[in-house]
Amino acid sequence: MVDRSAESWYPTAAYLYVLHLDGPALAWEYLRRHPDYRRDWLRRRRRSDAAQRWGLRLLEDPALDARDAHPAWFPDHDAVVQLYPDADPPPEAAAFALWRFPGHKHLIHDGRRLMLLVRWPGCNLRLAIAPGLANGMAYAYAIRACATPCVRYQVLATELAKLSAVGDEPPSATVRPRPPLTALQELHTLQALDATLAGASLREVAEGLFGVDAIVDDWHADSALRARVRRLVRRGDALMRGGYRRLAQLPPVEQGRSALAAKRP
């Protein structure tokens, strides 16, 4: 058996950042691993239709993980907060101040408007800034009209509550809650996906994820561990080949030859 311990996918510690990613960021982690997407980035990145094929406004560098990449999904995720000039502000209206938002900020242009990404422990906030909004102007939040506006309002309120819960200065130490089991599943899924893309066998994937001792104790044709690893591998492949769209709240891929190609193993 090949010794895989020196390969980049083997240490689980390299994937710990995945535990704190939200849906759009996780979607990027799966998409950037797709071999066809990586080829589009290298060969066709100047073509706008290449980005639209993947549910993006612009192609993003697949070498960047979700901590450094800023993919512009189209259409926007429900968690994107839209900011517009207030057409009829009261005298005490709060003024828009771009750099007063707490946390680590990234200002990017997605081809149509400015996007401000704010990252704070436990908070990933995306703000879409309308072209007419400038520093010092009164502003308003907006959500798209839809059949279930209350649901979108709750998403918006949740994101804004995260922002208001933090102060202007970063804390000297941050205590994060224990990641949920769903976050741990994403970590294992991405690690298993990278392993299989590197040519690792199921047994090698299991060793990287759960350790050599687990393999010795529970690895046979009908073992629960083997079935678990097989499910992780299948899940990772499915998310990479279109399932990521659900995480980013994108419409499903159009049916036809392109859809069939996406399902091909």
C-alpha positions in Angstrom: 0.0 0.0 0.0 1.3 3.5 -0.9 2.3 5.7 2.1 -0.1 8.7 1.8 0.9 10.4 5.1 2.9 13.0 3.3 0.1 14.1 0.9 -1.7 17.4 1.5 -5.1 15.7 2.1 -3.9 13.4 4.9 -3.7 15.7 7.9 -7.2 16.5 9.2 -5.8 19.7 10.9 -5.5 21.2 7.5 -9.3 21.1 7.1 -10.3 22.6 10.5 -11.3 26.0 8.9 -14.1 24.1 7.2 -15.9 23.8 10.6 -16.8 27.5 10.5 -17.9 28.0 6.9 -21.5 28.9 5.9 -23.4 27.5 2.9 -22.0 29.8 0.2 -18.4 29.2 1.4 -18.9 25.4 1.5 -20.4 25.5 -2.0 -17.2 27.1 -3.2 -15.0 24.4 -1.5 -16.8 21.7 -3.5 -16.9 23.7 -6.8 -13.3 24.6 -6.8 -12.3 20.9 -6.8 -14.2 20.1 -9.9 -11.7 19.2 -12.7 -13.9 20.9 -15.4 -14.1 24.1 -13.4 -10.4 24.1 -12.9 -9.9 23.7 -16.7 -12.4 26.6 -17.3 -10.3 28.8 -15.1 -7.1 28.0 -17.0 -8.5 28.0 -20.5 -11.7 30.0 -20.7 -11.7 32.4 -17.8 -12.2 35.5 -20.1 -15.6 34.2 -21.3 -18.6 35.2 -19.3 -20.6 32.1 -20.2 -18.0 30.0 -18.5 -18.8 31.6 -15.1 -22.6 31.3 -15.7 -22.3 27.6 -16.3 -21.2 27.2 -12.7 -23.6 29.7 -11.1 -21.1 32.5 -10.8 -21.0 36.1 -12.1 -17.2 35.8 -12.5 -14.8 32.9 -12.4 -12.8 32.7 -9.2 -9.3 31.2 -8.7 -9.8 27.5 -7.6 -6.4 27.6 -5.9 -7.9 29.9 -3.2 -9.9 28.2 -0.4 -12.9 29.8 1.2 -10.8 31.9 3.6 -9.3 33.9 0.7 -11.7 33.4 -2.2 -14.7 35.7 -2.8 -17.0 33.9 -5.3 -19.8 36.0 -6.7 -22.8 33.6 -6.9 -25.7 34.4 -9.2 -28.3 34.7 -8.1 -27.4 35.9 -4.6 -27.8 33.7 -1.6 -30.7 34.8 0.8 -28.1 35.7 3.4 -26.8 38.6 1.2 -27.9 41.9 2.8 -28.7 44.6 0.2 -28.0 48.2 1.1 -29.7 51.1 -0.6 -29.9 54.9 0.0 -32.9 55.7 2.2 -35.4 57.7 0.0 -37.1 59.3 3.1 -34.7 59.1 6.1 -35.8 60.4 9.5 -33.6 63.0 11.2 -31.9 60.5 13.4 -31.2 58.0 10.7 -27.9 56.1 10.9 -25.3 57.1 8.3 -23.5 54.5 6.2 -19.9 54.2 7.2 -18.1 51.5 5.2 -15.2 50.8 7.5 -17.1 51.0 10.8 -18.3 47.5 10.3 -16.4 45.2 12.7 -14.3 42.2 11.7 -12.1 41.4 8.7 -13.4 43.2 5.6 -13.0 42.5 1.9 -14.3 44.9 -0.6 -14.7 43.5 -4.1 -16.6 44.3 -7.4 -18.5 41.3 -8.8 -19.0 42.9 -12.2 -22.2 44.8 -11.3 -21.8 46.2 -7.8 -19.6 46.5 -4.8 -19.7 43.6 -2.3 -18.5 43.9 1.2 -17.6 40.7 3.0 -17.3 40.9 6.8 -15.8 38.0 8.7 -15.9 37.6 12.4 -15.8 34.5 14.6 -19.1 32.8 14.0 -20.2 35.4 11.5 -19.9 35.6 7.7 -21.8 38.6 6.4 -22.2 39.6 2.8 -23.4 43.2 2.0 -24.4 44.2 -1.6 -23.9 48.0 -1.8 -26.1 49.8 -4.3 -24.3 52.1 -6.8 -25.9 55.3 -5.4 -25.0 54.6 -1.7 -22.0 56.6 -0.4 -20.4 57.2 3.0 -22.4 59.4 5.2 -25.8 58.7 3.5 -28.8 57.3 5.4 -29.4 53.8 4.2 -32.0 51.0 4.2 -31.8 47.2 4.1 -33.7 45.4 1.3 -34.8 41.9 0.5 -36.2 40.5 -2.7 -40.0 40.0 -3.1 -41.0 36.4 -3.0 -43.8 34.0 -2.1 -42.4 33.6 1.5 -41.1 37.0 2.5 -41.2 36.2 6.2 -38.5 33.5 5.7 -36.2 35.9 3.9 -36.8 38.5 6.5 -35.8 36.1 9.3 -32.6 35.3 7.4 -31.8 39.0 7.1 -32.6 39.6 10.7 -30.3 36.8 11.8 -27.4 38.1 9.8 -27.9 41.7 11.1 -28.2 40.4 14.6 -24.7 38.8 14.3 -23.3 42.1 13.2 -24.9 44.1 16.1 -23.8 41.5 18.6 -20.1 42.4 18.2 -18.3 45.6 19.1 -15.9 47.8 17.2 -12.8 46.2 18.7 -11.9 42.5 18.4 -11.8 40.5 21.6 -8.5 39.5 23.0 -9.7 35.9 23.0 -12.5 34.2 21.2 -14.4 31.1 22.5 -16.3 29.4 19.7 -19.1 26.9 20.4 -18.5 23.3 19.6 -19.0 22.7 15.9 -22.2 20.8 15.1 -22.0 17.3 13.7 -23.1 18.6 10.2 -19.9 20.8 10.1 -17.8 17.8 11.1 -19.4 15.8 8.2 -18.4 18.6 5.8 -14.8 18.4 7.0 -14.7 14.6 6.5 -16.5 14.9 3.2 -14.0 17.4 1.7 -11.0 15.4 3.1 -12.4 12.2 1.6 -13.0 14.0 -1.7 -9.5 15.3 -1.9 -8.2 11.8 -1.1 -10.1 10.1 -3.9 -9.1 12.9 -6.4 -5.5 12.1 -5.4 -6.1 8.4 -6.2 -6.4 7.0 -2.6 -8.2 3.8 -2.0 -11.1 3.5 0.5 -8.8 2.0 3.1 -6.3 4.8 2.7 -9.1 7.4 3.0 -10.3 5.8 6.2 -6.8 5.8 7.6 -6.4 9.5 6.9 -9.8 10.4 8.4 -10.0 8.1 11.4 -6.5 6.8 12.1 -4.6 3.5 11.7 -6.0 2.0 14.9 -9.6 2.3 13.5 -8.6 0.5 10.4 -7.0 -2.4 12.4 -10.1 -2.7 14.7 -12.9 -2.3 12.1 -12.1 -2.8 8.5 -13.8 -5.7 6.6 -16.3 -6.1 3.8 -19.4 -5.4 6.0 -17.9 -3.0 8.6 -19.7 0.2 9.6 -16.5 2.1 9.1 -16.1 1.0 5.5 -19.7 1.9 4.8 -19.2 5.3 6.4 -16.2 6.1 4.3 -18.0 4.9 1.1 -20.9 7.3 1.9 -18.5 10.2 2.4 -16.7 9.5 -0.9 -20.0 9.4 -2.8 -21.3 12.5 -1.0 -18.2 14.5 -1.8 -18.4 13.5 -5.5 -22.1 14.4 -5.7 -21.6 17.8 -4.1 -18.6 18.6 -6.4 -20.6 17.6 -9.5 -23.6 19.9 -9.0 -24.7 19.3 -5.4 -22.9 22.5 -4.3 -25.6 24.5 -6.0 -28.0 23.6 -3.1 -25.5 25.0 -0.6 -25.3 28.3 -2.5 -29.1 28.4 -3.1 -28.7 28.2 -6.8 -31.3 26.8 -9.2 -30.6 23.3 -10.4 -28.6 22.7 -13.5 -30.7 22.7 -16.7 -31.6 19.2 -17.9 -29.9 18.1 -21.1 -26.6 16.9 -22.3 -24.7 19.2 -19.8 -26.7 17.8 -16.9 -25.9 14.2 -18.0 -22.2 15.1 -18.3 -22.3 16.5 -14.8 -23.6 13.2 -13.4 -20.9 11.1 -15.1 -18.5 9.6 -12.5 
